[in-house]
Amino acid sequence: MRLSRRVLLGSAAAAASLPGLRARAQGATLKIGVLTDLSGPYKDLAGPGAIESARLALADFGVSAKGMNVEVLSADHQNKADIGTNVARQWFDRDGVDIILECANSAVGLAVANVAKEKNKVYINSGAATSDLTGAQCNANTIHWVYDTYMLAKSTGGAMVKTGGDSWFIVAADYAFGHALQRDTTAFVEQAGGKVLGTVRYPFPGTSDFSSFLLQAQASGAKVLGLASAGADVINSIKQAKEFGISQRMRLAGLLIFLSDVHSLGLEVAQGLTLTESFYWDLNDGTRRFSDKFIRRLPGRRPTMVQAGVYSSTLHYLKVAQAMGVAQAKADGAATTAQLRATPTEDDCFGRGSIRPDGRKLHPAYLFEVKKPSESRGAWDYYKLLATTPADQAFRPLEAGACPLVRA
């Protein structure tokens, strides 16, 4: 398939038009590609904010002062795995890109991971949620940052069953992300003694009217409506559930909700939602420090956990590339990924962490409840912390993922 003109221009223009992306120094150039959703349902949670987060990481690391030459490219995968695959191949084969970051779509993320393995380059995912990236489809060139469907299902799903939500109906996006989140949530609900009474999958992308799916959920008699969706889809689902009065009869479980979604919904609609994130801008001094720098670059916006993940993973890659030497980091993607996994992580967004042999980045998971309007102190003050799952308990056990790297 030929790349669309929009994708090609988006990639070229990003490098040309964003100041400060190229550090003017001698020697080999590290090329970072941010592949994201710039036009679809995940634009606000990733999109331009993800590109800006990579830029901020370069500035904070001080690539020029350290004598490193670094270039950032970007492209819109349009939530299509074939476009994502073609961009990845073009970047690796023609443009000399060394690492791809982000993706915000599980089908695209799985496809890019395969290309990175084939071309022996590096892929660090922040936005794609499927836990298969560190499971049966793991490889030596891929690292999974931020969150995954197992972590989300365990934290949100498990917590709701414990508080009486023991019968579920799940509305899921009909692609890799929705399938994985439905699967992992069902497992945790049943493990906790609950039941999933039904599931319906909606066409992705392109669905905006969720009424028929929501009415099926209501007719099931389930106590909990599980939304295995994200971005604009989950926003529309929650708004329509409120319009139909479904949110008065069923508890809503947003299995992947971002700060940008809550901002779009407003506290009047979103209040009381239970959700899991691994980053929140007002969590501690470090998250506030990063978020204050982010909002100066994108006025009026606080970062999501995907955007924080791009910042964090870019910083980690730059640290390791500098330690290895740029030429060596460019020469062998698998060797660079191995060094990334062996090096402890530390940054303002996630604090101290580590990366397992299966590529899973470890850090705590936080269960939040969305505040009532009367509880909020102002714009973006949306969450109150309910519980914290430690890093060593938040994600699927290493031996349970069926990752070939672990079996070996």
LOMARKOL-434076 format. One line per field, with one value per residue (C-alpha): residue number from 1; x, y, z. Coordinates in steps of 0.05 Angstrom, whole numbers, padded with zeros to 5 digits. Layout:
REM residues N
dolum	NUM, ...
east	X, ...
north	Y, ...
up	Z, ...
END
This chain:
REM residues 408
dolum	1, 2, 3, 4, 5, 6, 7, 8, 9, 10, 11, 12, 13, 14, 15, 16, 17, 18, 19, 20, 21, 22, 23, 24, 25, 26, 27, 28, 29, 30, 31, 32, 33, 34, 35, 36, 37, 38, 39, 40, 41, 42, 43, 44, 45, 46, 47, 48, 49, 50, 51, 52, 53, 54, 55, 56, 57, 58, 59, 60, 61, 62, 63, 64, 65, 66, 67, 68, 69, 70, 71, 72, 73, 74, 75, 76, 77, 78, 79, 80, 81, 82, 83, 84, 85, 86, 87, 88, 89, 90, 91, 92, 93, 94, 95, 96, 97, 98, 99, 100, 101, 102, 103, 104, 105, 106, 107, 108, 109, 110, 111, 112, 113, 114, 115, 116, 117, 118, 119, 120, 121, 122, 123, 124, 125, 126, 127, 128, 129, 130, 131, 132, 133, 134, 135, 136, 137, 138, 139, 140, 141, 142, 143, 144, 145, 146, 147, 148, 149, 150, 151, 152, 153, 154, 155, 156, 157, 158, 159, 160, 161, 162, 163, 164, 165, 166, 167, 168, 169, 170, 171, 172, 173, 174, 175, 176, 177, 178, 179, 180, 181, 182, 183, 184, 185, 186, 187, 188, 189, 190, 191, 192, 193, 194, 195, 196, 197, 198, 199, 200, 201, 202, 203, 204, 205, 206, 207, 208, 209, 210, 211, 212, 213, 214, 215, 216, 217, 218, 219, 220, 221, 222, 223, 224, 225, 226, 227, 228, 229, 230, 231, 232, 233, 234, 235, 236, 237, 238, 239, 240, 241, 242, 243, 244, 245, 246, 247, 248, 249, 250, 251, 252, 253, 254, 255, 256, 257, 258, 259, 260, 261, 262, 263, 264, 265, 266, 267, 268, 269, 270, 271, 272, 273, 274, 275, 276, 277, 278, 279, 280, 281, 282, 283, 284, 285, 286, 287, 288, 289, 290, 291, 292, 293, 294, 295, 296, 297, 298, 299, 300, 301, 302, 303, 304, 305, 306, 307, 308, 309, 310, 311, 312, 313, 314, 315, 316, 317, 318, 319, 320, 321, 322, 323, 324, 325, 326, 327, 328, 329, 330, 331, 332, 333, 334, 335, 336, 337, 338, 339, 340, 341, 342, 343, 344, 345, 346, 347, 348, 349, 350, 351, 352, 353, 354, 355, 356, 357, 358, 359, 360, 361, 362, 363, 364, 365, 366, 367, 368, 369, 370, 371, 372, 373, 374, 375, 376, 377, 378, 379, 380, 381, 382, 383, 384, 385, 386, 387, 388, 389, 390, 391, 392, 393, 394, 395, 396, 397, 398, 399, 400, 401, 402, 403, 404, 405, 406, 407, 408
east	00000, 00026, 00031, -00020, 00006, -00016, 00027, 00088, 00081, 00068, 00133, 00175, 00144, 00152, 00228, 00230, 00182, 00193, 00251, 00302, 00292, 00360, 00420, 00476, 00536, 00585, 00581, 00527, 00455, 00404, 00336, 00273, 00206, 00142, 00086, 00019, -00054, -00055, -00126, -00169, -00200, -00133, -00107, -00117, -00088, -00027, -00019, 00016, 00026, 00068, 00112, 00121, 00139, 00195, 00220, 00217, 00259, 00313, 00314, 00317, 00371, 00412, 00431, 00470, 00510, 00527, 00551, 00494, 00461, 00388, 00330, 00256, 00206, 00132, 00075, 00000, -00016, -00090, -00105, -00090, -00039, -00019, -00003, 00035, 00075, 00091, 00114, 00158, 00190, 00201, 00232, 00278, 00297, 00300, 00303, 00352, 00306, 00336, 00276, 00201, 00162, 00088, 00033, -00032, -00064, -00053, -00060, -00009, 00036, 00038, 00053, 00109, 00140, 00146, 00179, 00228, 00247, 00255, 00298, 00335, 00314, 00283, 00209, 00186, 00110, 00072, 00001, -00016, -00048, -00048, -00010, 00008, 00068, 00102, 00066, 00063, 00083, 00142, 00209, 00280, 00271, 00208, 00195, 00125, 00121, 00065, 00006, -00026, -00092, -00071, -00054, -00118, -00162, -00129, -00132, -00201, -00237, -00212, -00228, -00300, -00316, -00290, -00338, -00400, -00396, -00399, -00437, -00411, -00429, -00370, -00373, -00307, -00273, -00269, -00194, -00132, -00137, -00211, -00203, -00144, -00178, -00242, -00203, -00161, -00220, -00263, -00208, -00202, -00276, -00285, -00223, -00253, -00318, -00358, -00391, -00390, -00462, -00448, -00402, -00413, -00359, -00369, -00335, -00269, -00254, -00314, -00369, -00400, -00469, -00464, -00538, -00553, -00492, -00510, -00582, -00558, -00515, -00575, -00620, -00569, -00585, -00510, -00488, -00426, -00418, -00346, -00320, -00262, -00250, -00210, -00206, -00266, -00301, -00303, -00323, -00382, -00402, -00403, -00442, -00494, -00499, -00516, -00566, -00603, -00601, -00559, -00507, -00562, -00575, -00505, -00437, -00391, -00321, -00276, -00223, -00178, -00194, -00145, -00142, -00159, -00223, -00245, -00229, -00273, -00330, -00328, -00335, -00411, -00413, -00349, -00356, -00352, -00317, -00266, -00204, -00131, -00071, 00003, 00014, -00025, 00001, -00013, 00011, 00077, 00132, 00163, 00098, 00081, 00151, 00144, 00072, 00090, 00142, 00092, 00037, 00085, 00096, 00022, -00017, -00081, -00063, -00039, -00004, -00035, 00001, 00017, 00050, 00087, 00109, 00138, 00178, 00202, 00221, 00256, 00298, 00317, 00336, 00380, 00415, 00430, 00451, 00500, 00529, 00536, 00560, 00514, 00547, 00541, 00469, 00452, 00488, 00446, 00375, 00370, 00435, 00410, 00344, 00381, 00419, 00355, 00326, 00389, 00391, 00347, 00297, 00287, 00250, 00200, 00140, 00146, 00202, 00249, 00233, 00261, 00248, 00239, 00268, 00200, 00204, 00153, 00170, 00152, 00124, 00063, -00009, -00058, -00132, -00168, -00239, -00261, -00278, -00345, -00347, -00350, -00286, -00244, -00199, -00198, -00179, -00147, -00157, -00198, -00173, -00171, -00126, -00161, -00106, -00036, -00012, 00064, 00107, 00123, 00048, 00017, 00033, 00026, 00077, 00138, 00128, 00054, 00061, 00085, 00140, 00190, 00247, 00229, 00219, 00288
north	00000, 00070, 00120, 00176, 00244, 00268, 00216, 00231, 00306, 00298, 00261, 00309, 00372, 00352, 00350, 00414, 00457, 00441, 00484, 00453, 00382, 00378, 00387, 00417, 00375, 00332, 00257, 00206, 00229, 00193, 00193, 00186, 00174, 00190, 00150, 00171, 00190, 00261, 00261, 00208, 00188, 00185, 00253, 00288, 00233, 00225, 00264, 00331, 00326, 00263, 00298, 00357, 00310, 00281, 00351, 00368, 00306, 00328, 00397, 00370, 00320, 00375, 00339, 00398, 00408, 00334, 00336, 00292, 00303, 00283, 00290, 00276, 00257, 00247, 00215, 00200, 00125, 00142, 00081, 00034, -00021, -00021, 00053, 00045, -00012, 00027, 00088, 00044, 00011, 00078, 00108, 00049, 00035, 00104, 00156, 00121, 00124, 00086, 00083, 00089, 00115, 00114, 00088, 00096, 00038, -00036, -00062, -00010, -00025, -00099, -00087, -00037, -00085, -00137, -00088, -00065, -00138, -00151, -00089, -00096, -00027, -00004, 00005, 00034, 00035, 00083, 00086, 00017, -00022, -00096, -00139, -00185, -00139, -00170, -00236, -00285, -00230, -00202, -00193, -00170, -00102, -00078, -00046, -00032, 00032, 00063, 00013, -00048, -00085, -00133, -00076, -00037, -00099, -00118, -00050, -00024, -00091, -00124, -00063, -00057, -00131, -00123, -00066, -00103, -00097, -00172, -00174, -00140, -00124, -00102, -00057, -00065, -00035, -00088, -00091, -00116, -00066, -00079, -00154, -00156, -00111, -00151, -00216, -00190, -00157, -00219, -00260, -00214, -00207, -00283, -00293, -00246, -00286, -00242, -00257, -00224, -00230, -00206, -00171, -00131, -00105, -00041, -00024, 00014, 00067, 00106, 00092, 00153, 00127, 00077, 00075, 00004, -00024, 00013, -00010, -00082, -00071, -00043, -00101, -00151, -00132, -00126, -00080, -00054, -00027, -00040, 00005, -00027, 00034, 00099, 00171, 00199, 00132, 00128, 00201, 00190, 00125, 00159, 00220, 00175, 00130, 00192, 00216, 00149, 00146, 00083, 00113, 00117, 00042, 00015, 00033, 00056, 00025, 00064, 00011, 00061, 00133, 00190, 00259, 00289, 00248, 00273, 00344, 00336, 00305, 00356, 00337, 00343, 00282, 00246, 00251, 00185, 00147, 00097, 00091, 00070, 00111, 00105, 00180, 00241, 00311, 00330, 00265, 00290, 00342, 00306, 00300, 00372, 00394, 00358, 00381, 00454, 00450, 00414, 00466, 00522, 00488, 00471, 00525, 00502, 00427, 00381, 00318, 00249, 00186, 00170, 00237, 00228, 00160, 00189, 00239, 00186, 00135, 00187, 00208, 00136, 00122, 00184, 00165, 00095, 00119, 00168, 00115, 00065, 00117, 00140, 00098, 00035, 00050, 00059, -00004, -00058, -00047, -00112, -00096, -00026, -00053, -00102, -00044, -00005, -00063, -00071, 00002, 00026, 00080, 00146, 00210, 00260, 00225, 00155, 00160, 00100, 00037, -00021, -00060, -00136, -00186, -00189, -00114, -00094, -00027, -00030, 00026, 00033, 00036, 00084, 00075, 00142, 00168, 00229, 00286, 00319, 00391, 00416, 00379, 00408, 00467, 00488, 00467, 00398, 00383, 00321, 00259, 00234, 00174, 00111, 00059, 00045, -00021, -00028, -00036, -00110, -00126, -00081, -00121, -00193, -00239, -00251, -00326, -00320, -00281, -00336, -00289, -00330, -00290, -00313, -00386, -00385
up	00000, -00017, 00039, 00037, 00020, 00089, 00124, 00081, 00090, 00164, 00173, 00133, 00160, 00233, 00227, 00186, 00225, 00298, 00325, 00371, 00347, 00315, 00360, 00319, 00336, 00298, 00291, 00277, 00282, 00326, 00292, 00334, 00301, 00339, 00307, 00335, 00322, 00296, 00268, 00301, 00368, 00405, 00383, 00450, 00493, 00449, 00383, 00383, 00458, 00448, 00397, 00444, 00500, 00459, 00444, 00518, 00535, 00485, 00518, 00589, 00571, 00539, 00474, 00446, 00509, 00509, 00437, 00410, 00343, 00349, 00300, 00313, 00258, 00266, 00227, 00233, 00229, 00222, 00266, 00209, 00218, 00144, 00145, 00210, 00180, 00117, 00157, 00200, 00140, 00105, 00168, 00180, 00107, 00076, 00131, 00178, 00239, 00298, 00345, 00340, 00400, 00420, 00371, 00413, 00377, 00393, 00322, 00298, 00359, 00345, 00272, 00287, 00338, 00283, 00236, 00290, 00301, 00226, 00216, 00282, 00307, 00373, 00389, 00455, 00461, 00506, 00479, 00453, 00510, 00490, 00540, 00482, 00468, 00528, 00522, 00464, 00414, 00453, 00419, 00435, 00402, 00438, 00506, 00534, 00576, 00618, 00622, 00591, 00589, 00645, 00692, 00676, 00684, 00750, 00782, 00759, 00747, 00810, 00853, 00828, 00841, 00912, 00924, 00899, 00824, 00813, 00747, 00684, 00612, 00569, 00508, 00471, 00410, 00356, 00346, 00383, 00442, 00456, 00449, 00498, 00549, 00545, 00555, 00613, 00648, 00642, 00673, 00733, 00744, 00744, 00787, 00839, 00839, 00791, 00724, 00655, 00631, 00561, 00513, 00449, 00402, 00363, 00296, 00304, 00282, 00259, 00311, 00344, 00362, 00418, 00436, 00412, 00449, 00513, 00511, 00504, 00566, 00604, 00583, 00611, 00683, 00699, 00755, 00719, 00648, 00628, 00573, 00536, 00494, 00497, 00474, 00436, 00438, 00514, 00518, 00472, 00508, 00576, 00551, 00518, 00579, 00620, 00569, 00570, 00646, 00643, 00690, 00743, 00738, 00725, 00752, 00696, 00694, 00647, 00635, 00599, 00614, 00607, 00639, 00571, 00570, 00638, 00616, 00554, 00594, 00651, 00724, 00723, 00676, 00697, 00773, 00809, 00753, 00777, 00734, 00733, 00711, 00721, 00718, 00742, 00736, 00808, 00841, 00870, 00862, 00802, 00763, 00776, 00754, 00687, 00678, 00689, 00634, 00588, 00598, 00581, 00513, 00503, 00540, 00572, 00569, 00624, 00600, 00597, 00618, 00545, 00536, 00601, 00576, 00512, 00554, 00602, 00548, 00506, 00566, 00580, 00508, 00506, 00571, 00545, 00476, 00507, 00552, 00495, 00444, 00389, 00334, 00375, 00394, 00321, 00299, 00334, 00357, 00397, 00434, 00449, 00474, 00518, 00548, 00557, 00597, 00639, 00659, 00717, 00698, 00735, 00716, 00743, 00712, 00741, 00792, 00797, 00758, 00719, 00655, 00657, 00607, 00571, 00558, 00611, 00644, 00718, 00761, 00807, 00784, 00816, 00825, 00822, 00830, 00791, 00838, 00845, 00819, 00891, 00908, 00851, 00864, 00791, 00720, 00715, 00790, 00774, 00813, 00883, 00898, 00923, 00922, 00897, 00869, 00877, 00816, 00830, 00834, 00782, 00720, 00697, 00730, 00685, 00681, 00663, 00598, 00551, 00524, 00483, 00512, 00582, 00562, 00530
END
